[in-house]
Amino acid sequence: MGTDVGAGEADAASGSTQNRQYDQIGTKYKLMHELPAVEPEKPSVVEALGDIKGKKCLDLACGTGRYTHLLHTFGATSVTGYDISPVMVEGAQSTYPPASYPTLTFSVADCSKPLSPPPTSTFDIIFAGWFLNYAGTAAELTSMFRVIEQNLAPGGRFVGLTTNVHDKDMRLPKHDFYGMTILVLDEEYVAPGEEEKGVVGIKARVVAHTESVVQFDCFQLFKEVYEGCAREAGLRLEWKEYVLPDDERRGTGFWERWLERPTFAILEAVRL
């Protein structure tokens, strides 16, 4: 994708919801990683990624670089991280400075817009943690999948982390849920400009009860919307299994409520 992703640096005045929210949240977002609601993310991502030694990787919506660094620790030869929020990218660059992490590169870019002409440099593995869930329309989600398809090397794979599309009770809020509260802002969400598609999911607000409260809004679109948008972009999706942390809490019933309504879904995509 190069440094010209989405026409270069993101425009702070572009009206991007993600940009406005995360410029305000900044590095406070790191606090969420300690919450039990979030803990199953890492082992689930690790299982879905598999062996990535020697791979060239791209991290879309990299935030403060948590997963960018994880890809590095698993043997990727290089990892490029992009995020639309300058504040988040500054946090990543501060945490993982080039002098200490020469194989990690962070830049500000809008990861939701395909390039024309397509990029000349592609990646073996593309990862996106909490990126696709900011698409508020099928057109936006398809555009994000097109960015992924554009940047995949032949035989490459995409692994993503998004809202739980499998949750049959997504219209119900979750209170005091392993350190989080999930509020439903619109339980019959109809995408603007796509009213003919009818209800496509919900709009939600995530409130993380960390020492300094973190809050952001996102969209939880239906599974069939994801699959249709990916197919339109030339990708085939497969949904992966959850993996719980391997510690003393396993087998004690601690995760029973979480497993009823997990806080995320893991997906893998390859070209059709």
N, C-alpha and C positions, 0 to 999 in steps of 0.2 A: 504494500500500500504506500510505503514511503511517507515522507513528511507532508505530502500533499493530500492526505486523507481528507475527504469532504471539503476540498478546496482550501486546505491549509488550516490555520488556526481558527478555532471556533469563534464566532462573533457573539460577544456577550449580549448584544442587543437583538439577537435572532429570535428571542422569544422561547427558546428551548426550556421546557419545564425542568429537565434534568440539570441543565446548567445553573438555573436560578437556585434550585434546591441545594445542590451540592457545593456551590460557592459559599452558601451560608453554613452548611454542615461542616465542611472542611475535614480536618484530621480527627474531629470528634467521632467520625464514622468508625475509626479503629476500635472504639470502645465496644461496639456491637459484637465483635468477634469473640468476646468473653462470655456472651450469654448462652445458656443451654439451648435456646431455640436455634442458635446458629451453629453450634458445635458439630452436628452431623454433616455440615456442608463439606468440610475438608476431606474426611474419609470417603465420602460419596464421590467427590471430584477426583480424588486420587484413583479410585477404582475405575471410574469412567475413562480417565486419561490413559491408563496402562503405561507401557514402557515408552518414554519419549526421549530417551538418550540419543544425542546427536541430531535432534530435530530443531528446525528453525520455527520459532513460535511467535504468535501474535496474541496479545491480550487486549480485547476491545472493552472499553469502559473500565479501565484498569484501576480507577480510584487511587488509593494511596499505595498501590503496588503489592498488596498482599499476595495475590495469585501470580503476579508477574514474577515475584521472587520465588514462589513455590515451583513454578515451571523451571526456573534456573536451578534450584536445588535438586531437581530430578534429572538433571543432565542435559537440558536443552543447550544447544551451542550458542544460541542468541535468543533474546526475548524482547520484542518491541511492545510497549504499552502505550495506548492512546486513551485519552479521556477528554470530554467536552469542557470540563471544569478546570480552569487554570489553577484554582486553589488546590484541588485534589492532585494535580500533576506536580505542583510545587511541593506538596507533602511527600509524594513518591520520590522525587528527586532528592529531597532532604534526607529521607530515610535510607535510600539506596544510592548514594553519590557515585558518579562515574569512576572516581579514583578507586573505590572499593569494589564496584560491580561493573566492570567494563563491558560485560555482555548484555547489560540491561539498558534500554533506551526508553525514555518517556517523553511524550510530546502532547500538546493540546491539539485535538482534532475532533470533528463531528463524525462519529463512526456510523451514522445512520444513513449517509448519502453515498451511493455508488459513484465511482469516478468515470468520466468519459474523456478520453479513451481509458480502458481498464488499466490497472497498474501492471508494470512489467516485472515487479518482484512479488513472489508469492510465498506462502508459508505451509509447512507440513502439518502444523497443529494450530488451530485458532481456538482460543478460549474466550468466553464472555460470561462473567459473573454479574448478574443483576444488570443486564443491558436490555434484553428483549422486552422486559416487563414495562419499559417506558414508552413502548409503542401504543398510542391511543387509538389507532385505526388499523385496519387490515393493510392499507396502502403503506403505512409507516413500517409495519412489521415485515411486509414483503421487501421493502427497501433495505431494511437491516439484513435480511437473509441474502439479498443480492450482494451486499457488501461482503458478506462471508463467502459466498460462492465465487465472487471475483478474485478473492485473495487466497483461495485454496490452491495449493500445488496439486498436480496430478497424484491421485491416491491419498490426498490429505484428508484430515478429519476435523470436524468442529465439535467441541464439547461446551455446553452451556448450562447455566444455572439460572432458573427463572421461577416465577410464582407457581404454586401447586395447581396445575391445570386439571389434575385428577380429582380434586376435592369436590365431591357432590354437594357439600354443605357450604360452598364458598360464599353464599349470600348471608351466612350467619357470622357475626363477629366472634373474635377470640379474645377473651379477657384474661389477664394474668397468665399468659401462655408461655411458660419457660423464660420469663423475663421480657416478654413483649405483649403488646396489645395490638390486635388487628381490627380496625374499624372499617365498616362498609359505608362508603360515601354514596355509592350508587349501585343498588343491587340489581338493576335492570339496565346496564350500561349499553347505550346505543351510540356508536361512533359518529362524531359530527362529519357531515358530508357523505356518510355511508348508511343513511337511514334505511335504505332498501334491504340491507342485510339483517335488520332487526337487532335483537339483543345479542351481543357478542361476548359478554362477560360482566365483570364488575369493576368499579373503581374503588380502591382501598387506600387507607392511611395506616402506615406502620409507625407505631410508637415504641421505641426501645427504651426500657427503663434502666438506663445506665446512669452513672454518677452525674453526667451531664446529658439530659434527655435528648435523644436523636429522633427526629420525626421526618417522614417523607411520604409522598403520595405516589401510587403506581397503579397499573392496570393488570387485572387478572383475566386474560382472555381465555376462551374455551380451547380445549385440546384440538378440536377439529379446525379452529381458526389457525392455530399454529401450523398444523399439518398442511392445510391448504395454502397458506402463504409460503411455506418452505417449498412446496411442490411448484408453485408458480415461479419461484426464484431458481428452480433447477436442483433442489435438494430433497433428499429423503430422510425423514426423521425416525429415530428410534428412542424410546423412553427407557432410561436406565433405573436400576434398583437403588434404594437407599442403603447406606452403610452407617451403622451407629458407632460412636466412639468405643474403642475396645478397652474398657476400664471396669472398675468395680461396680458401676451402676447397671451394667448389663445383667439381665436375669433377675433384677430386683423389682421390676415393675415401674422403675423411674421413667422409662420412655413410652409407657403404654399410651398415655394421652397424646403424646407427640405423634406416635405412629398412626393414630386415628385420623389426624389432620396435619401431615407434615408441612413445614413452612416453605418448602421449595420443591421444585422438580428438576431432574437432571435429564438433559437430552443430548443425543449425538446425531450429527448430520454428515452425510457424504453426498457427493454429486449423484444425480440420477443416471 
